Amino acid sequence: MISACSRPWPRLLLASLFALALSLPVLPLAAQGEYTCQGTALVDDELSSAAMGLTRGEIEALYGTGIATQTGWLWEFQDFDLLQTNCDLIVSIDPDSSFSDPTQAASLVRSLLPEDAERAGAWQFGTLQSSPQDAELWISTGLDNRLETLNEPYLGQILALYTYDGNAYNAGNVIRVELRASPLSAE
């Protein structure tokens, strides 16, 4: 009995397939778009957060499928909308909701940050001609570790920027909060 591999054409075919398989590029997981803030990976680490620092896949596991937008992924809630754009979050608050109150907005922000986040400072800025803004700086070791795991160019520092619908004399209600991860320096 003659083996099928003893003929020259099956050996040539096997060698060609083997060479083809070895020549295919293997993309790292990050290049496939899974292991990033906008990716769908579920990361197994110690970060405990309701939104900030989570991948899109993790946020979807908590709140359901997001809506794709031109700038990121959107989740709509009863009193606010949450937009994930890269590693940042933007919270748009319904002016008639309780979260438009500055104290309640601060509480909402705190609930979205990693559990280990600590407030490092706060300040106000703006001019008489512009809407007032408040800012807080939060620091999270868990977020820093997560962003390093995701190979994202950010630190575990979060700038929370509150925008109001009033003016310099009467701040009014909070209408938007941006949670921005601090980028790594270019050094």
For each residue, the residues with C-beta under 8 A, 3 or more apart:
1:
2: 6 7
3: 6
4: 7 10
5: 10 11 14
6: 2 3
7: 2 4 10 11
8: 11 12
9: 12 13
10: 4 5 7 13 14
11: 5 7 8 14 15
12: 8 9 15 16
13: 9 10 16 17
14: 5 10 11 17 18
15: 11 12 18 19
16: 12 13 19 20
17: 13 14 20 21
18: 14 15 21 22
19: 15 16 22 23
20: 16 17 23 24
21: 17 18 24
22: 18 19
23: 19 20
24: 20 21
25:
26:
27: 31 32
28: 31 32
29: 32 34 35 41
30: 33 34 35 36 150 151
31: 27 28
32: 27 28 29 35
33: 30 36 38 39
34: 29 30 39 40 41 57
35: 29 30 32 39 41 43 55 150 151
36: 30 33 39 55 150 151 152
37: 53 55 56 84 86 87 147 150 152
38: 33 55 56 72 73 84 86
39: 33 34 35 36 55 56 57 150
40: 34 55 56 57 60
41: 29 34 35 55 57
42: 55 57 58 61
43: 35 47 55 58 146 149 150
44:
45: 142 145 146 149
46: 142 145
47: 43 53 54 114 142 143 145 146
48: 114 115 116 142
49: 52 53 54 112 113 114 115 142 143
50: 62 111 112 113
51: 54 59 62 82 84 89 112
52: 49 89 112 113 114 117 140 143 158 179 181
53: 37 47 49 87 114 140 142 143 146 147 181
54: 47 49 51 58 59 62
55: 35 36 37 38 39 40 41 42 43 58 59 150
56: 37 38 39 40 59 60 66 73 84
57: 34 39 40 41 42 60 61
58: 42 43 54 55 61 62
59: 51 54 55 56 62 63 66 73 75 82 84
60: 40 56 57 63 64 65 66
61: 42 57 58
62: 50 51 54 58 59
63: 59 60 66 75 77 82
64: 60 75
65: 60
66: 56 59 60 63 73 74 75 84
67: 73 74 75 76
68: 73 74
69: 72 73 74 83
70:
71: 83 85
72: 38 69 83 84 85 86
73: 38 56 59 66 67 68 69 83 84
74: 66 67 68 69 81 82 83 84
75: 59 63 64 66 67 81 82 83 84
76: 67 81 82
77: 63 80 81 82
78: 97
79: 93 94 97 98 99
80: 77 91 92 93 94 97 99 108
81: 74 75 76 77 91 92
82: 51 59 63 74 75 76 77 89 90 91 112
83: 69 71 72 73 74 75 89 90 91 92
84: 37 38 51 56 59 66 72 73 74 75 88 89
85: 71 72 88 89 90
86: 37 38 72
87: 37 53 147 150 152 154 181
88: 84 85 178 179 180 181
89: 51 52 82 83 84 85 112 178 179
90: 82 83 85 176 177 178 179
91: 80 81 82 83 108 109 112 176 177 178 179
92: 80 81 83 175 176
93: 79 80 97 99 100 105 108 173 174 175 176 177
94: 79 80 97 99 100
95: 100 165 173 175
96: 100
97: 78 79 80 93 94 100
98: 79 101 104
99: 79 80 93 94 104 105 108 174
100: 93 94 95 96 97 104 105 173 174 175
101: 98 104 105 173 174
102: 105 106 134 162 164 171 173 174
103: 106 107
104: 98 99 100 101 107 108
105: 93 99 100 101 102 108 109 162 174 177
106: 102 103 109 110 136 162
107: 103 104 110 111
108: 80 91 93 99 104 105 111 112 177
109: 91 105 106 112 113 136 160 177 179
110: 106 107 113 117
111: 50 107 108
112: 49 50 51 52 82 89 91 108 109 179
113: 49 50 52 109 110 117 138 140 158 179
114: 47 48 49 52 53 117 140 142 143
115: 48 49 142
116: 48 140 141 142 143
117: 52 110 113 114 138 139 140 143 158
118: 138 139 140
119: 122 136 137 138
120: 137 138 139 157
121: 136 137
122: 119 134 135 136 137
123: 134 135
124: 132 133 134 135
125: 133 135
126: 130 131 132 133 168
127: 130 168
128: 167 168
129: 168
130: 126 127 133 168
131: 126 163 164 165 166 167
132: 124 126 164 166 167 168 171
133: 124 125 126 130 161 162 163 164
134: 102 122 123 124 161 162 164
135: 122 123 124 125 159 160 161 162
136: 106 109 119 121 122 159 160 162
137: 119 120 121 122 157 158 159 160
138: 113 117 118 119 120 157 158 159 160
139: 117 118 120 156 157 158
140: 52 53 113 114 116 117 118 143 144 156 157 158
141: 116 144 145 156
142: 45 46 47 48 49 53 114 115 116 145 146 156
143: 47 49 52 53 114 116 117 140 146 147 156 158 181
144: 140 141 147 148 155 156 157
145: 45 46 47 141 142 148 149 156
146: 43 45 47 53 142 143 149 150 156
147: 37 53 87 143 144 150 152 154 155 156 181
148: 144 145 151 152
149: 43 45 145 146
150: 30 35 36 37 39 43 55 87 146 147
151: 30 35 36 148
152: 36 37 87 147 148 181
153: 183 184
154: 87 147 181 182 183 184
155: 144 147 181 182 183 184
156: 139 140 141 142 143 144 145 146 147 181
157: 120 137 138 139 140 144 181 182
158: 52 113 117 137 138 139 140 143 179 180 181 182
159: 135 136 137 138 178 179 180 182
160: 109 135 136 137 138 177 178 179
161: 133 134 135 177 178 180
162: 102 105 106 133 134 135 136 174 176 177
163: 131 133 174 175 176 177 178
164: 102 131 132 133 134 171 172 173 174 175
165: 95 131 172 173 175
166: 131 132 169 170 171 172 173
167: 128 131 132 170 171 172
168: 126 127 128 129 130 132
169: 166
170: 166 167
171: 102 132 164 166 167
172: 164 165 166 167
173: 93 95 100 101 102 164 165 166
174: 93 99 100 101 102 105 162 163 164 177
175: 92 93 95 100 163 164 165
176: 90 91 92 93 162 163
177: 90 91 93 105 108 109 160 161 162 163 174
178: 88 89 90 91 159 160 161 163
179: 52 88 89 90 91 109 112 113 158 159 160
180: 88 158 159 161
181: 52 53 87 88 143 147 152 154 155 156 157 158
182: 154 155 157 158 159
183: 153 154 155
184: 153 154 155
185:
186:
187:
